[in-house]
Amino acid sequence: MKCLLLCAVVSLSWSAFAQNLQPSTNEKSLPDSASTSKSAAENADMPFVVRPVPIRPPTLRIEAGPAAERRHVADRKFLIVSLFQIGATIGDIESTQYGLGHGATEANPLFGSHPSRATQYAIAMPIAAGVVAWSYRLKRSAPHSGRWLIPQIVAGVVHTGALCHNFMTAKTQ
């Protein structure tokens, strides 16, 4: 039904707005081409000469642009924050081992209740490296933003808190 209605509207609009295919009297009086104009009739005694247009390719100059300033992503501030985070992770692992030697148990379910030193390093250090890589990518994408600091500072503060907690727990037992 919609298709039939659309066809009817199109055919009615075509017949209402279609041009008259019969030439009008004004169109019959127009010349067929521009060569039959009055200026062409006046210059009929001059021969028509075709001259080629010289085409010269543009000269190309390749110049080196200004040297792009390469900013190092891993600058001094990045290295200091990374060392803080890695140091806090190592401190957390070693304080956990100290606490485990004095009768405490590990509360982190990733490690189990009595993890070995190798197990803790094998689990915690790849996570710490992933946090450093994440901060590196954040700093590379927006070097003037301080958002790249957030993952490393948070991880470092959490591990520092765990380090303090481990020593306090080991002293009480």
N, C-alpha and C positions, 0 to 999 in steps of 0.2 A: 504494500500500500504506500509506504514511504517512497519507494522507488518510482512508482507510477506518478505520485504527486510531484516529485522532483523533476521527472521528465516533462510533465505538463508545464511547470513553472519555467523550465529552461526553454521549451519550444515557444511559449508565449513571449518571453523576454527576447528571444531571438527575432521573432517576427516584429516585435514592437521597436526594437532598437537596431535592426539590421539596416545596412546602407542600401540605397537604391542602386541596383546594378546597372541601370541605364545611365549613360553619360548625360550630364546636364548641358544646357546651351553654353554655359561659361567654360566648361571643360573642352568643348569642341573648338573653341576659339584659341585655346592655348597651343603653343608650338610643341612639337614632339620632343625636341631636344634643345639643349642650350646653344648648339651650333647655328640654329636658325634665328638667333636673336639679332637685334639691330646692330650691336657692336661687331658681330661676326660678318655681317653684310658690309659694313663700312671698311673692314680690314681684309676684304676678299682678295685684293690685289697683292698682298704680302704672302709669300709662301710660308707654310707652316714648317718650322725647324725643330727637331728634337735634339736637345743637347743632353749628354749624360751628366749626371750629378756626381762629382767626385766624392767617393766615400773613403774617409780615412779612419782607421780604427783608433780608438782613444789610447793614449799612452798610459800604461799601467806602471805605477810606482808602488812597490811593496816596501813599507817602512815598518820597522819594529815599533810597537806601541810602548807606552811607558811601562817600566818594569813593575810588575805586580808585587805588592808588598806581601810577603809571606809571613804570617804570624804563626809562631809556634804555639800549638795547642797545649803541649805539656811544658808550660812555663814554671817558674819557681813556685808560684802560689799553688798550682795544680799538684806539683810534686810534694809540697809540704802537707797538703790536705790528704793526699794519697798515702803518704808515710804515716800520718796520724791514724788513718783508718786501718791500714795493715798492721801497724804497731798495736793498736787496740785489740785487733783480732788475735794476734799472737799472745798478747797479755791475757786475754780471756781464756785461750786454750791452756796456757801454762798455769794460770791460777786455778783452772778447773782440775788440772792434773795434781796440783798441790792439795786442793781440797779433797780429791779422791784418795790421795795418800793419807789423809787425816780423817777418814771415815765419812766423808760427805758423798752424796750421790748427785748425778747429773740430772737436771730438771728438763733439759731440752730433749723433746722426743725424737729429733733427728739423729741424735747420737746414741741413744739408749741410756741405761742407768749407770753403766761402768765402761765407758769407751776407752780405747787405747789412745795414746798420743797420735799415732799414725792415722787412726780413724778420724780423729778430730781435725787434723790438718788436711786429710784427704777430702773432707766434707766442707770445712769452713773456708779454705783458701781459694777454691774455684768460685765460691760465692762472693768472696771479697774481690777477686779479679773481675768478676762480672759487674760488680758495683763500680769499680774503677773504669771499666770499659764503658759503662752506661754514662758516667760523668764525663768521660772523654768525648763521647758523641754529643752530649748536651752542650759542652763547651765549644766543640767544633761548629755546631749549627748556630749557636748564638753566643759568640765570644764575650760580648759586653754585658750579657745577662748574668745574674748571680745564681740562676737556677741549677747550674751544674754542681754547685756546692752541696745542695740539699741531700742527695743520696749518700755521699761520703760522710758528711757531718752526722747524719742520722745513724748510719751504721757504726761510726766511730764512737758516738755517745752511748749507743746501746751496748757495745762491747766494753766500753769503759765502766758503765754501770754494772755489767755482769762481772767484770774483774773485781770491782770493789765488793760486790755481794759475795763472790767466791771467797775472798780473803776474810770477810767478816764471818761467814758461815764456818770456815775452817778453824778460826780462832775460838769459836764458841764450843766446838766439839772436842 
